[in-house]
Amino acid sequence: MKKSMGTINSKELGFLAENIASRFLISKGYEIVERNYRKPWGEIDIIAKKCSAIFFIEVKANRQSYSSGFDPEVRVNNKKMSKIIKTASLYMGDGKMTKLGWQIDIISVTFDELRKKANVKHIKNVGEDFI
C-alpha cells in the first residue's frame, strides 16, 4: 500500500525530494557525481557536474500546497549555508576536481498531494550571497 504524503516522516520526505531533484537535474543535462556527501560538520545532498563545473545542491522540501505561500528554500539560513560552503570547499580542495569551477544551488520541492504533483524550483548560484 502506497503511503500518502501526510503519513511519511521527514526522512522519507527528504529522500523522495532528493530522488525527484536528481531526476530533474539529469533531465537538464547534469550528471550526478555523488549523493549525501558527509563530513562531521555538514552534508551536501547532491553533487552534480555539467560542462566544466561542479554543482553542490541543497534539496529542501515540504508537503504544503503551492498556494500556501511557504517556500522550503527559505530554511537555508546563514548557518546552513556556511556548512555547505565549508563542505564544498573541502570537496573541491580534495584534489578531485580542482580545475573546475563550482557553485551552490538549491532545489526546492513542494508536494501537492491533492493534485498528485511535485513543484520543482531550481535556484542557482546562491552561495555568492553568503561568501
C-alpha positions in Angstrom: 0.0 0.0 0.0 1.4 3.4 -1.0 1.8 6.0 1.8 0.2 9.4 1.5 2.3 12.5 1.9 0.8 13.1 5.3 2.0 9.8 6.7 5.6 9.7 5.6 8.2 11.0 8.0 10.6 13.8 7.3 13.5 11.5 6.4 11.3 9.7 3.8 10.1 13.1 2.5 13.7 14.2 2.1 14.7 11.0 0.3 11.8 11.4 -2.1 12.6 15.0 -2.7 16.3 14.2 -3.4 15.2 11.5 -5.9 13.0 14.0 -7.7 15.7 16.6 -7.6 18.2 14.1 -9.1 15.8 13.2 -11.9 15.2 16.9 -12.6 18.9 17.6 -12.8 19.5 14.6 -15.1 16.7 15.8 -17.4 18.5 19.2 -17.6 21.8 17.6 -18.7 23.6 17.3 -15.3 25.5 14.2 -14.3 25.0 13.1 -10.7 28.5 12.6 -9.2 27.6 11.9 -5.5 24.7 12.0 -3.2 24.7 12.6 0.6 28.4 13.6 0.8 29.0 13.8 4.5 31.5 15.5 6.8 31.3 15.8 10.6 30.0 19.4 10.3 27.6 19.0 7.3 26.3 17.2 4.3 25.7 18.1 0.7 22.6 16.4 -0.7 23.6 16.2 -4.4 26.9 16.9 -6.1 26.4 17.2 -9.9 28.6 18.1 -12.9 27.6 19.9 -16.1 30.0 21.1 -18.7 33.1 22.2 -16.8 31.5 23.0 -13.4 30.6 21.2 -10.2 27.2 22.0 -8.6 26.6 21.5 -4.9 22.8 21.1 -4.5 20.9 21.5 -1.2 17.4 20.0 -1.5 14.6 21.3 0.6 11.0 20.1 0.6 7.6 20.5 2.2 4.2 18.9 1.9 2.2 22.0 1.6 0.2 23.1 -1.4 1.8 25.6 -3.8 -0.8 28.1 -2.8 0.3 28.1 0.8 2.9 30.7 0.2 5.7 28.8 2.0 8.8 28.1 0.0 11.0 25.3 1.5 14.2 27.1 0.3 13.8 29.8 3.0 15.1 27.2 5.5 18.6 27.6 4.1 19.9 30.1 6.6 23.4 31.6 7.1 24.5 28.7 9.4 23.4 26.0 7.0 25.0 27.8 4.0 28.2 28.2 6.0 28.3 24.4 6.5 27.6 23.8 2.8 30.4 26.2 1.7 32.9 24.6 4.1 32.0 21.1 2.9 32.0 22.1 -0.8 35.4 23.8 -0.4 36.9 20.7 1.2 35.5 18.6 -1.6 37.0 20.8 -4.3 40.3 21.1 -2.5 40.4 17.3 -2.1 42.2 17.0 -5.5 39.1 15.5 -7.1 38.1 18.4 -9.3 40.4 21.3 -8.5 40.4 22.7 -12.1 36.7 23.0 -12.3 34.5 25.9 -11.3 31.8 25.4 -8.7 28.7 26.8 -7.3 26.0 26.1 -4.8 22.3 25.8 -5.8 19.1 25.0 -4.0 16.4 22.8 -5.4 13.0 23.3 -3.7 10.4 20.6 -4.0 6.9 21.3 -2.9 4.4 18.4 -2.9 0.8 19.0 -3.7 -0.9 15.8 -2.6 -4.3 16.9 -3.8 -3.1 17.3 -7.4 -0.6 14.5 -7.1 2.2 16.8 -8.3 5.6 18.0 -7.1 6.7 21.5 -8.0 10.4 21.8 -8.5 12.2 25.1 -8.3 16.0 25.4 -9.1 17.6 28.4 -7.5 21.1 28.8 -9.0 24.3 30.1 -7.5 23.0 31.0 -4.1 26.4 30.7 -2.4 27.6 34.1 -3.7 25.2 35.8 -1.3 26.8 34.2 1.7 30.5 34.4 0.9 
